[in-house]
């Protein structure tokens, strides 16, 4: 099996996002690191999925407490 033309692969590798541009090896490294970061985030989300509803409830309670919204807490206590 013949080896691929690495120079051609490097020239063809480019990333453009807004005003940001990367070509060659930096573009390849950026692409690989993005895939690794997304895989890690997906794995972390999968691991914390069982506790996610409770964390969101606690975050909503924290926001209500920081706003000083005591009326919603009183309604929940009286129910």
PECOR-V857567 format. One record per helix or strand of 2 or more residues. SS is the DSSP state (H for helix, E for strand). FROM is the first residue (numbers start at 1). LEN is the number of residues. Records with the same first field share a line. If there is no record, write none. Layout:
SS=FROM-LEN, FROM-LEN
This chain:
H=6-7, 25-43, 70-9
E=14-4, 20-4
